Amino acid sequence: MKRTNFLFALVALVLFSGSASFVSADHHGEKKEFGPFQAVVFDKEIIQDVRVKGDDIFIKLQPDHRNDTLTMKNSMQAGGPYRKWFNGEVVFVAQENAGRAANTWTDRMQSSANYIDYYSDGKLFLRLKRK
């Protein structure tokens, strides 16, 4: 009887461990590509989608986050130092901090950097990596 319980517990543990890692891999392993970029970080609670048209990058925020303060940083290497934007600042504050319509493409961005980080009220929600 004890041997049967042990085998049942072992099988249950193996199945549970396998299904847990499958869910985790499926959730985090999804690759989103947008033109010449791949999303390394993509927080679906804050952002709906990204669109790249030529050199322009547009984002579509979730309706609950359309009035968030957005800031962006860009870098040539992963974890590398951030570059200055055209205005001489390392952190670029979006000009459309309020009044974005729901479900619309906003906050056009251009950068030749390999990495572009988007923050919503200080939280990283999107990191684009140039392919």
C-alpha positions in Angstrom: 0.0 0.0 0.0 2.8 2.4 0.9 4.6 1.7 -2.4 1.4 2.5 -4.3 1.0 5.8 -2.5 4.7 6.6 -3.1 4.3 5.9 -6.9 1.1 7.9 -7.1 2.8 10.9 -5.3 5.9 10.6 -7.6 3.8 10.5 -10.8 1.7 13.5 -9.6 4.8 15.4 -8.8 6.3 14.8 -12.2 3.1 15.7 -14.0 2.7 18.9 -11.9 6.3 19.9 -12.4 6.0 19.3 -16.2 2.8 21.3 -16.6 4.0 24.2 -14.5 7.2 24.6 -16.6 5.1 24.3 -19.8 2.8 27.1 -18.7 5.8 29.2 -17.7 7.7 28.5 -21.0 4.6 29.2 -23.1 3.9 32.5 -21.3 7.4 33.8 -21.4 8.6 32.1 -24.6 6.3 34.0 -26.9 8.3 36.1 -29.3 6.7 39.2 -30.7 8.3 40.8 -33.7 7.5 44.2 -35.1 9.4 45.1 -38.3 13.1 45.3 -37.5 12.4 44.8 -33.7 11.7 42.0 -31.4 9.9 42.6 -28.1 12.1 41.3 -25.2 9.7 42.7 -22.6 6.0 43.1 -23.5 3.6 43.7 -20.5 0.1 43.0 -21.9 -1.4 44.7 -18.9 -0.1 48.1 -20.1 0.4 47.7 -23.9 -1.9 46.2 -26.6 0.4 46.4 -29.6 3.4 47.9 -31.4 3.5 49.1 -35.0 6.6 50.0 -37.0 6.2 52.0 -40.2 9.5 52.9 -41.8 11.6 54.6 -39.1 8.5 55.3 -36.9 7.5 53.2 -33.9 3.9 53.6 -32.6 2.4 52.0 -29.5 -1.2 51.2 -28.6 -1.7 51.3 -24.8 -4.4 49.4 -22.9 -7.3 51.9 -22.2 -6.7 51.9 -18.4 -3.1 53.1 -19.1 -3.7 55.8 -21.7 -3.1 58.6 -19.3 0.1 57.2 -17.8 3.3 59.2 -17.9 5.5 57.5 -20.5 9.3 57.7 -20.6 11.7 56.1 -23.0 15.4 55.2 -22.9 17.6 53.9 -25.7 20.9 52.0 -25.8 23.2 50.3 -28.3 23.9 47.2 -26.1 21.9 45.1 -23.7 22.4 46.4 -20.2 24.7 49.0 -21.7 24.8 52.7 -21.0 21.8 54.7 -22.2 22.3 57.2 -25.0 21.1 60.8 -25.0 18.1 61.7 -27.1 18.0 64.6 -29.6 17.2 66.9 -26.7 20.3 66.0 -24.8 18.5 64.0 -22.1 19.0 60.3 -21.3 15.3 59.9 -20.4 12.8 61.1 -23.0 9.4 62.1 -21.6 6.5 61.6 -23.9 4.7 64.8 -24.9 1.3 63.1 -24.9 1.1 62.4 -21.1 -2.7 62.9 -21.0 -5.6 62.9 -23.4 -4.7 59.8 -25.4 -7.8 58.3 -27.0 -8.5 54.7 -26.1 -7.4 52.1 -28.6 -5.4 54.4 -30.8 -1.8 54.4 -32.0 0.2 57.1 -30.1 3.6 58.2 -29.0 5.5 58.0 -32.2 9.2 57.3 -31.6 12.3 57.2 -33.8 15.7 55.8 -32.8 18.7 54.1 -34.4 19.5 52.4 -31.1 19.5 48.6 -30.8 17.4 48.7 -27.6 14.5 51.0 -26.8 12.9 50.8 -23.3 9.4 52.2 -22.6 8.3 52.9 -19.0 4.8 53.7 -17.7 4.9 55.6 -14.4 8.4 54.3 -13.8 7.7 50.6 -14.7 9.3 48.9 -17.7 6.5 47.6 -19.9 8.2 47.3 -23.3 11.8 46.7 -24.4 12.4 46.5 -28.2 15.6 44.9 -29.5 16.7 45.5 -33.0 17.1 42.2 -34.9 
